[in-house]
Amino acid sequence: QVELVESGGGSVQAGGSLRLSCTVSGYLYTTTHMCLGWFRQAPGNGREGIAAVGGDGGTTYADSVRGRFTISKDSAKNTLYLQMDSLKPSDTAMYYCAARRCSAVTFDYWGQGTQVTVSS
């Protein structure tokens, strides 16, 4: 069983920064076979995929966050990060990290979420 635990959410003013962390434990396959991602969901909206990192370290971003957010991972610490800069009120949401085998289509494992609130 894979367990993911997010931390680092909070309240910040527009233009500020936050760094989210996600500790991953219990995976049975090597990190090169694990793909990780960050998602967010604002009230009344569906879940949005915003950043992902593959087993080879390649990254992808949603247009809404590209150039402002940076996803990274520290395999030695089994931790995924999301550095969020130039935050906007529209970034306010619950943020989730997720994991899947890179051979799978969908993300199978999810954290409990951490709230990010950006005030104007």
N, C-alpha and C positions, 0 to 999 in steps of 0.2 A: 504494500500500500504506500502511496506517495502522499506526503503531507506538505502543505505550503502555508506559511505564516507570514502575513504582511505586517509592516510597521512603517512609521514615518509620516503618516498623514497628519493633518492639522489645519489650522486656519492661517491664512496669509493675505496680505494686501496685493492688489493687482500690481504686476511688475516684479513681484518677489519670486523666491525659489523654494523648492522643497525637494528632498530626496527620499524616495520610497525604497524600502528593502523588502525582499521576499526570501525567506530561508526555506530551502527545499530539503526534505529528508525522506528516507525510506525508499528511494528509487532502486530498482534492481538492475538497471542497465547503465551503461557508462554515459557520462555526460555528453559524449560525442553523438549519442543516439537520442538525446533529449532536446526537444525544442521548447522554448519558454516564451511567454508573452505577457503583456500587460493589457488589460481591458478596463473600461470604465462604464458606469451607468449613472446617468443623471435622472432625477425624479421625472417620471412620465415618458422617459426615453428607453429605447432598447439598449442592449449591451453593445458597446463599440470597441473593436480591437484597435489599439493605438500604436503598439510597438511589439516587435517580436525579434528573437535572436535564435538562430539555428545552431545545430550541433557544431558546425564549422565556424561559428562566430559571426556569420553574416547577419545583418540587421535590416529590418523593414519598418517603415513608419506610415501612419495615416497622414493624409495631407493636413489635417487639423493640428497636428503637433510637430510636423517635420520642421527642423531648424530651431525648435525650442526645447524639445525633450530628447534625452539620450538614454538608450537602454544599454546595459552592460551586465556582465556576469563575472563572478569570481568563483571559478570552479573549485579552487582549494577550500573556499569557505562555504561552498554549496549555496551561494547567495546570488540573487538576481537584483539588480538596481534599476530605478528609473529616476534620473535627474531631470527635474522639471524647472525650467527657467522662463522668465518673461510670462508668468502666469496671468491668465485672464479670468474674469468672472465666469466665462463660459466653460472653463476647465473644472468648475465645481461639480463633483460627482463622487460616487463610491468607486474606488480603484481596486481591481482584483489582479492577482497574478495567476497564471495558469501554466500547466505543463502537459506535454504529450510526447509520445514516441514520435520521432520525426517521420516514421513510416505511416503514422496514423493521419487521418483527415481532420479529426476534431480534437480539441483539447479535452482530456479526460479528467484532469485533476485541477482543482480550484482552491484558492485560499478563501478566507472568510471576508476579506475586503477591509479597506482602510479609507476613511472619509477625508476628502480634500475639499476645503471651502475657501474660495477666493473672493474677497470683498473689493468693491470698487472704491 
